[in-house]
Structure formats: C-alpha cells, structure tokens
C-alpha cells in the first residue's frame, strides 16, 4: 500500500491502528479453530474465499445439517469473481452475471462435495440488512430449525452482520443463538517500507481495499445520528465501541481521510 510516510505516524503505527480496528470487527475471532455445531450455517456472500472454504469444510465435517448461502450481486461480487477465476480449483465455476450465492453454492457442490440437498440459496440480497431479512424468510419458507445458527462473513463485516441479524431476527420473534465465526482475523505488518498481510488467505483483499473497508465500518457501527444504531438509522442493535478502537480510527482518519467511506445514502446496512 502506498501511503505518505510521516515521522510522526510511521507505518508500524499505521498497521497497529488498522489491526486494532480489525480485531474488533472480526467478532467471534476466538472461534477460528473448530466450528461449533449448530442447526444451520449461514454464509454471507463475500470475496474472501477462505470464509467460504471454512464453511464448506465445516459442512463436510458435520458442523450443521444445512447451509444457507445468502448473496445477490453487490459491491463485492466482482472481487469474488476475480478470486474464483484466479484459483485453479475453481476454474470450472461459471461466473458472469450470477449471484454470489449461486457461485459459492456451485463451489461447495463441485469442489467440496457438499450435497446440494443440504444447501439453501438466497440470491436477491445486496447488503447486510437484506442478508438478514431475506435469510430469515428463506429459513422460514424451508421450515428449517434455527435455534443455533453460525454466521460466517468477511471479517471486516462480521460485527455489523451480527448486530444486524440480532435486530432483524429478534424483531421477527426468533430466539436464535448466533455463533460468530469470521474464519480469520487479518493482521498487517510493515515490510520493506510498505504494508502487507502477515497472514494472507485465499481471496484476501488488497491492503488498500482492506483499509477502506475497515475504516468505513466504524462510522456505520457508531450509535449516533449518522450511524446505523438505535440513535441513528435504527438498522442494527447498539454496539459498544472501545475507546482504543475509536482513537485508532481517529488517528487514521486524520492522516488518511481518503480511506474513510461515509455511510452510503442508499445503504440499508
């Protein structure tokens, strides 16, 4: 990542601040080992293939009887297509014009031997709010038990996904216990005068995209007039953001304002 170098804010400090936020966002990171059992595993469409691969491996190991894949075509779709197209294992998966859920489901059945009759698809959602509401509709239409549900998402969006699902499903009268598994917690290091991932995985973002995603989440999670919490747009439950995370975000936003993605006017989460 090319960033202006500052003696007062060296890249090691930039990496430390981005990592501080990333650990907070990767809610449930303590589940990065074996996935606990549940009634259903819900995989939210995203471009980090390592997330999908852990979901598929968990299904093969009996972690849940059903897999629900939720995702239409959104801002991450082209990155998912690029990830699938760049890995020989998935070269047989048709890409163009398909929903994220359809592409990932085909990867699950063709490349991971997940039985098609164990997979539910939700192919219309384009954001986190629709993921939650359309996934609930799909579960109810299929009459699938969901007392315990595993959520797997891009780790930069895991905390917001949890806050969204808890609000939407609770308001619909569902007493589901959600188990968050972001698959991995990304960590940046300074290497040869630039930033790099210490632990890259399949479908890993560029550092630039990762930084933008991380920086855009905090304004959304804030429970204020501009955020998505009850005091703002009311799209998620209240989320407590640690002072250390807010301080890291403030330092980064002051140094690199171009990294901050304001909440989009068209967002419904």
Secondary structure, 3 states (H helix, E strand, C coil): CCCCCECCECHHHHHHHHHHHHHHHCCCHHHCCCCCCEEEEEEECCCCHHHHHHHHHHHHCCCEEEEEEECCCCCCHHHHHHHHHCCHHHCCCCCCCCCHHHHHHHHHHHHHCCCHHHEEEECCCCCHHHHHHHHHHHHHHHCCCCCEEEEECCCCCHHHHHHHHHHHHHHCCCCCEEEECCCCCCCEEEECCEEEECCCCCCCCCHHHHHHHHHHHHHHHCCCCCCCCCCCCCCCCCCCCCHHHHHHHHHHHHHCHHHCCCCCCCCCC
